[in-house]
């Protein structure tokens, strides 16, 4: 396959040749191909937090292999070539079923196994307090239990790569040590922890913050806050939802200045109701409502979020506008840096790199023309 597009780093037209799932050559395009109508091309986006799509949650007793495949197919339209299905706080049986179903889907399909680059288990070891708990059901929030986690990891076929937990429990530091020894990235989130507990979690091996600035109390201490502690700790990579609703522009800019772009990644946090029209919907965590502007909230009010309804590419466009990042910096937050965090091959444009690519236009919006996975077009078309 031969592609002509504008390089996302330089804006200059380039020609890529793809074969056997790899980029085999990259060269400047002939001068006559310097057309502003050409799309940009970049490595495919990698989303570390996708809860579901179009009415189907991963955290569901009704999840089956065809539904997993359908969500993956839907995600392709957003330029996302690899992602982490996110299983949220529920009963042990529901979590176990979801993890086993995702593992079965991967075992049955090499294509799905490639695109599902790991599972993100968000909970159930999170705070029981209102605010930090977010929309997670109170009855299933509980302290870390390593024996239970091992059973869940077995059901997942070892595919749990990210675990969001709160370090406010006394058992958290030894639990984090054991989990990180298995290669799992512990991410701090939905927490009411003290600054000392945040530091102890990072000392034990925690490496990430889940959707920093969300899943919090409405009012926090000015100085002694779990937000400031995570923001200050260079050992923690900050996951940010930059959909225009979860974090105001000024806060996005502040976080990126404090952490630096190199210590941040973008996530979508798309809920199972993403892709549906405005209205009220039942959810596995609670009833939710999609407002006219796309904001996804706990039903009956307008402030408390219940996940997101916008794809990762929206975050790329927004972070450029909110924080003044270049296209190259914004794409890195949604592609290269998530790959590096998970220890995956970095989706860059150079010979030998995987042919996981997105072709897109960018004005006020990130508009995907085509998504290529393993050298095959899975969404859109290429001319």
Steps between C-alpha positions, in 0.01 A plus 500: 500500500624847409385809691559868434420736787640782711735397778347598834834631630605714204183554298698403189364244251655156529455166328480183708518146371339230715550125481457208737354723770800735508616829357766397249596843369441868568607775260417858413219518247570635150457876487181469299335316791528799732123540528346666805201271453712201597418358843747482781642161589620382841538184700166364616353634823517284813219547752566369851142543624195391298199381700288402201305652213153537343307362793735217600728511805789260547393474867185307426363154577368502142838554334587235241770458235296649211432810713872537573570477126228757427651752742844451346356556152331819620820628660680467165309798362675728750855430382562284807704197397560356848317551829431369848143381561416637843313287752361706785384437856242225523442173685772237474282289270435782252866605491611138464257444213609817318869419532454141387290607202759753383773236541296251298449756223877555483571128499259444212619790282861610446365827358307575819797391710717757319258787543420414863843578641401429861209539738455795733331393824360820653403392849356335696775604746402866513367750753154455647461875554258705292690709250813286466280198435348675199228292336640168627245306710564535873409140583789368291778741604743316724855476632772334291499120518796332332348152500191636326715691251692183413172327420398791280835505324465127434156560344657772284771266379761734646373791289436750782765763426365799695330493840339814640479501878490733797798481738291619798475143634765366741547194279579709190884528514573125530226429244658747255840338545360156416299618200784702348729198532262332253553781250169674564497881491333627816317827440368715783143621463157529659686570821461689826860423601720733701816644342700254710299208361556626144875511561496154657318363196760647264776362723334157469501522120192692381577665166192682382205721596159410356315796342677747730263771622189283469352253745568747784330684781321816392698698762863428590753643749702784351835337573480143628327340207532170316481700175803715572697200624440305179570807291834552677620138483707443185462125541131523408389542140176699490210368294290794381151512349511807275152478351410857594272387783708310756767769541472873421760636253695692762538192716621293203762766434604505866530121523714483186726777624543330838542140382648590158349335192753218530336384825143504369283283279159567353214257557141512377323322790217432253202350676275231363246766411745687276369520147136518607281810451421736788267347757483295820635145502533219753860416582677222686628753754197730512251671271680751280397785276657636184433874486449696180869604492617139535584525870440161667382533860336310781132536412300777661768770527765664282827505696604147600653319205434133422769439240541666164327492165778642282784301334871540560558710188289776652754515781781543247328803344397644837839473666652697213239772543495500882872477569670616181662165421621422151336222299806283557481550879126436507525180296780376725266533800249270330729261317871478575488560876218252574698241303813571699309480827369153410831384353355465149671567169486874447273592205734742324550576133821327406599183311454187708230650723160330518255611232242616756409840363238773491436739213313809613407860432541765767332836517290564809438126517697177463325326209612150410519409132639149546629264768758237410583207729776260411514645151128442438237772466243441775313827461457751219696486180835606360543647155 
